[in-house]
Amino acid sequence: MVKKISQIVLAALIVCLVYVIYQQISTPIRFKEVELKTKKSQVIDRIKDIRTAQRAFKSKYQRFTASFDTLTEFLLNDSLVLERKLVDEDDSVAMAQLKKMKKKNVEEFTVAVIDTVFSPKHLSVNDIKNLRFVPGTDNKTQYILEAGIITTESKVVIPVVECRIPYKQFLDTVEYRQEIINLIDDEVNNFNRYPGVKFGSMETGNNEAGNWED
C-alpha cells in the first residue's frame, strides 16, 4: 500500500516537473511569437498613421502639434492645397500653348485632409477619432505625444515631435512579467534604445524616424 502511494506521489511529481519545464520553455516562445510580435505590430501600424498625420499637419502649419484633439480636428475638418501639372511636359504642342498664354504648367487645388493623407489606405472617421489610443487597451491607454521647437548646434530653429508608448503599457505584464523585465533590460542596457515603440525626438531633428526602423 505504501509502495503504491509512493508511486502515485512520484508520478504526480513527475507530471508537475514536466509541466514546469514545459512552461519554462514555452512561455518565452509564446511571449516572443504571439504577445510581442502581434501587439507590437498593431502598435506600430497605428503610430505610423499618427506620424503621417503629423507630417501633413506640419506641411500646412510649419510645426507639429502636441494635442491629439488638434490633430483629430485637422484630419477631420481641414484641407490641403496641392499642385498638379496641367499638361504632359513631353507634349510640345500643349506646352507651347501654355507658354503662349503665359501660364505655368501647374495649378493648385484643394482637397480634404481625410481624403488624401493616408492614401491609398483609408481611415474612417471612427479610426481617426481612435488614433490616439493604443491598440488592445480598450481605448484606455493613449500614445504619449510631444511637440515643440529646438535650436540646432548650427543655430537653425526646427520643429520637432515625439510619439511613444512603453512596452509595459501595451504588453501583458501579469502573464509575461519576467519576459517583459528581460526585454526592457535588454533594450535599455544592451542596445541603448527606448523600451517601447516611438518615432521622432524632442532632443534632435531626426525626420520623425521610428525606432522599429533601426
N, C-alpha and C positions, 0 to 999 in steps of 0.2 A: 504493500500500500504506500509506504514511504517512498519507495523507489518510483512508483507511478506518479506520485505527486511531484517528486523531484524532476521527472522527465517533462511533466506539464509545465512546471515553472521554467525549466531550461528552454523549452520550446517557445514559451512566451517571451523570454528574454531575447532569444534569437530573433523573433519577429520584431521586437522593439528595436533591436540593434540594426536590423536590416532597414527598418523604416527611417531611423535616424541617419544612417549612411545615405539612403536614397534622398532624403531631404537636403542633406549637406551637398549632394551632387546636383540635384535637380533645381534647387532654389536659385542659385546664381545663374544657371542657364535660363530658367524661366524669367528671371528678372531682366536679363540682357535681351533675350529674343522676343519677349512679349511685353512686359511692363515698359522698359526703357525705349525699345525700338518703336513700338506702336505709339505711345504717348508723346514721345519727343517729336516724331514725325508730324503729328497733329498740331503740336505747339509751333513747330517751325512753319508749317503751311499758313497758319494764321498770322504769325509775326511777319511773314513775308508780305501779306496783304497790308498790314499796318505800315510797313516800310514803303510800299508802293503808294499808299495814300499820303504819307508824309512827303515823299518826293514830289508828288503832284501839288500838294499844298505849297511847298517851297517854290515850285516853278511859277506860281502866281503871286505869292506874297513875299518871296525872298527871305523867308525864315521858316523854321519848323514850329510846331505847337506842342506844348506840354499837356494840353487838355483834350481828352477823348471827346468831350462834348463839342468842342470847336471842330475837331476832325470829323466827327459824325455829321455835324451841320454842313460842313464843306462838301462832304461826299454826297449828301442827300439833296442839297439845295443850291449849290454853287455851280459855276460854269467855267470853262477854259476857252481861251481864244487860241485857235490853232491856225496853221497855214497849209495851203496846198497849191500845187502848180496848176496853172490854167490849161497849159498845153504841153505835149511831149517836146522836150528840148531837142530831140532828133528830127522833129517836124519843122523843116526850114521855112516852109510856106507860112505855117501858123506863127512861128517865131517872128518872121518878117512883118506879119500883120500887127502883132503886138508892138513891135518896135515902131511901126508907122503910127500907131495910135498912142505912142509914148506911154505904154502900160508895162508894168513889170509882170513877169511870169509867176506871180504869187498873189494869192488872195487870202484874206483872213476869214475865218468862220467860227462861230460859237457853238460849243457842244456841252451838254450837261456832263458834269464830272462823273456821275454814276454810269453814264453810257460809254465812257471811254477809258478811264484809267486802269481798269482791271482786264481789258480786252486782251485775248479772246475769252478769258474767264469771265463768268457772270456772277455777280454778288447781288442777292436780293436785298430789299430794304431791311428785312429782319437780320440778314447776315451782317450788314453794316452796323446795325444797332448793337449787335453782339460782338463786334470786332474787338472790343476792349477785354472781353472775358476769355480766360484760358480754357481751352477745350478739356472736357472731362471733369470740370469742377462745378457743374450745375449753376453756372453763371454767378458763382460766389467769389471767385478769385480773378482779379484784374492784372493785366500786364502792368509793370511799372514803367511809366513814361516820363521822360525829362527832355527839356529843350532849352536852348539858350544861345548866347553869343560868346565867343572866345577870341582872343588876340594871339596870333601865332608868334613864333620867335622872330619872324621877319616883319612883324607889325601889321599883318593882314588880319582884318576882322572878318570872321566867318561864322555862320550859323551852325550849330551842332545839335544833334539829337541822340538820345539813347533810349532803347526799349528793351526790357529784360524780364525774365522770370526765373527764379532759382529752382533747381531740381526738387527741393524739399516742398515746394508749393504745388507741384503737379504730379509727383510720384507717390506711391503708396508707402508712407513712412511707417506703417504698422507692420504689414506683412514682410516688407523688404528693408527693415530698419538698418541692419548691418550692411547690406549691399549698397544702400544709399550713402551711409557713412564712408564706406570704402571708395565709392565713386567720387564724392566731394573731395575727399582727401587726395585722391589721385589727380583730379583736375587742378586743385589749388597748389599742391606741393610738388607734383611731378611735372605738370605741364604749364603751370603758372597761368591758368585760364579761369575765366568766370565759371563757377559751378552751376551752370544752368544754360539757358538759351538767351541770346541777346544780339542786337545789332546796334551799330553806332558807338559813339563815345562822347562823354561830356568833357573829356580832357584834351582831345585832339580831333582834327578832321580826318576821318578815315573812309569817306564816301559811303557811310552807312553800312559798312561791311558787317556780315553776320558771322558769329563765331562757329557756326556749323559749316562755314565755307572754308575754314582753315585747311 
